Amino acid sequence: MHVVIMGCGRVGSTLARSLEDRNHTVAVIDNEPDAFRRLGPGFNGEKITGHGFDQQVLEKAGIRRCDAFAAVSSGDNSNIIAARVARETFGIQQVVARIYDPGRAEVYQRLGITTVATVKWTADQVLRRILPAGAEPDFRDPSGTIRVDQVPVPEVWVGHRTVHFQEQTRSRIAWIDRLGEGMLPHRDSVIQEGDLLHLVMVERDAGQTFAVIERGPDQDA
């Protein structure tokens, strides 16, 4: 892949180096030449001085041959404008914009621009670590309909088949973390002690789902 990144702050420079480590080509745009020092001496990609919403600057960065565009500067307005230019003018489908304002992030998400709302994301990460299981999901889709939760297996479910767990809790096990490795459950899989379940469920059913998980299996079901 060839990826164009607007913004060479801590996020942009880390993203650029990570992509290059994975053998992708990268062009980084920033209007401050000194910002490129964050990339370090080992960076082999392109460094373009200018504004990431300027079409000529984007052309110089290889926007017409790129596979993805990331706008991760410190300005919401600049990121959104650049993301829209990349998507609407140059037809790039894989576009991501970093947005500090969570309200605006939701608006642009509905317009088809993938957004990362940094303030909300950080707050959500903290919430997930201080609240009880089920209080705040790992992921919730933009419509608020579907959620994904990490759930340590209660002892009452150990030894039961995953298919019965899913039927009774009205959830789906996306994958299981077991002994440090991920595994996909199949029809004959049995829940083991120490399993960490990654559950997909409907938001409106979450309360009932967690109640069933806590209560344990219905032996007559």
N, C-alpha and C positions, 0 to 999 in steps of 0.2 A: 504493500500500500504506500501511497504518497499522501501525507497528512500535512495540512497547513494549520498552523497555530497562531492565533493573534493574542499577544501578551506574553512577555518573558519575565513575569514575576516568579514567585516560588512555585505556583501551580504550573504555569506554562513551561518553565525550564525543566521541572521534574517530569512532566508529561513528555516533553521532547526527548529527554535522555532515555526515558523508559521505552518509547517507541523505537528509538534508534537501537537500543539494546536488543530489541526483538526483530532487528533487521529490516525495519521500515525506513523509508526516506522521509525527511521532515524539513519543512521550511517554517521558520519562526519570524513573525512580524512584531515589531515594537517601534514606537515613535521616539524612544530614548536609546541611543546607541550603547550607552553604558550598561543597559539592562542585559545585553548579551553576555556579559561576564559571568552571569549565573549559569550559563551553559557549560562552562569549564573548557579547558584546552582540548579535551578529547572529543568534543562534538564535531561531527563532520557534515551536518546539514547546512542549509542555507539560512543566512541572517539578513533579513530585509528591514531596512529602516523606513518607517512610514506608518500611516493609519490603515488598520485592517479592513476598513469599510471603503477605502479608495480602490476603485476597480483596476487602475493601473498598477497599484502596489500588489493587489491580489494576482494579477496577471504575471507579474515578476516572480511571485512566489510559486507559480505553477498551478494556479487554481483550476485551469482547464484540464489538467491531467490528474488532479488529486481525487482521492477516494473518500476523504473525510475532512471536515473543517471544525476546529474548536476555537471558540471565542472566550478567552479566560482572562481578559484584562481586568483592571480594578473598577471599571465603569460599566454599570448596567446598560446605559444608553448605547455606548460604543459596542458592547457585546451583542445587543439585540440588532442594531443596524447592520453590523458586519455579518451576523448570522443570516439575516434576511437577504442581504446582497448575495451571499454564497448560495443560498437555497433558491431564491427567486430569479436572480440574474444569471447565475452560472449552473443552476440545476443540480447542485450537490445535494444528495439525499441524506447522507450521514452528517448532520450538523448538530453541534452541541454548544449551548451558551451558558456561561456561569452568571447567575443572577443573585444579587443579595436580597432583593425584595421578594418574599415568598408569594405575595399576592400577584405581582406581575409575572412571576415564574409560572404560575398556574394558567394565566391568560395565554402566554406564548406556548405553553405545552399543548393547549387545546388547538392552537394554530398550526401544530405540527412541528414545532421547533423543540427539540429535546433540551430541557433546562436542568441545571443543577443549582438549586437554591441553597447557597452555602450556609446561611444563618439557620434556616429551618433544618437542614441536614445535620448540622452540628448539634442543635438542640435536640433533635430526634435521637441522635446517637447517645447523648447523655441520658435522656428519658428512658431509653430501653435498658440502660444499665442500672438505673436506680429504682425503677418501678417493678412491681411483681410481674411474673410471667403472664402474658395476655393483655396487660394494660396498654402496651404500645407495640405495634407490629414492627417487624424488620422492614417491611415494604407495604405500601398501600398504593394501588393504581390511581391515576389522576382523577378518575371518576369517584373514588372512594368506595367502590363496590367489592373489590377483592383485596385480601391482605395475605401476607406471608409472615409466619411466626416461627421462632426457634423454641422448641419445647423439650426440656429434659424429660425422659420417660419416668412417670411415677411407678413405684414398685408394683402397684396393683395390675399394671398392664404387662409386666414381664412374663414371657412365655406365651403370649397371645399372638395370633397371626395378624399381620398388618392389614389384611383385607377386612378382618372383623373390626379392627380399630377404626378404619376409615368409614365403614358402614355405620357404626354406632355414633361416632363423633361428627358425622357429616362434614368431614374434611378430606383432603388428599395429601398423602405423604409425597412431597416432591423428591426428597432424598433423605438418607440417614447418615449422620456422622457416627461411625463405629470404630473405636480403637484408633482414632486419628485418621481414618480414611472415609471417603464418601462412598455410598453404595445406593443403587436404585432398588427399591423393594419390588419383589415379584409376588405372584399369588400365594406362594408357599412360604414367604418370608415370615420369620417369627421375631417379635420384639425381644431384645436382650437388655440386661442390666447395663446401664451406662450409655445407652443410645441417646443421641440428640436428634429429634425429629424436626424436619423443616416442613411445616404444614401450610397448605394453601386452603383458604376458607372464604366463605362469603361474609362480609363485614357484619351484616345484620344477624348472622347466626353465631357470631364469635362467642357471645356470652354463654349460650347453650353448649357450644362445643367445649369450652373450657370447663364448664360444670360437669359434663360427662367424663372428660379426661380426669378430673379430680376425683369423681365418684368411683370410677372404675367400670369394668365391663359388665354388661347385663348377661348373666350366665345363661338365661333362657333365650337370648336373641339368636 
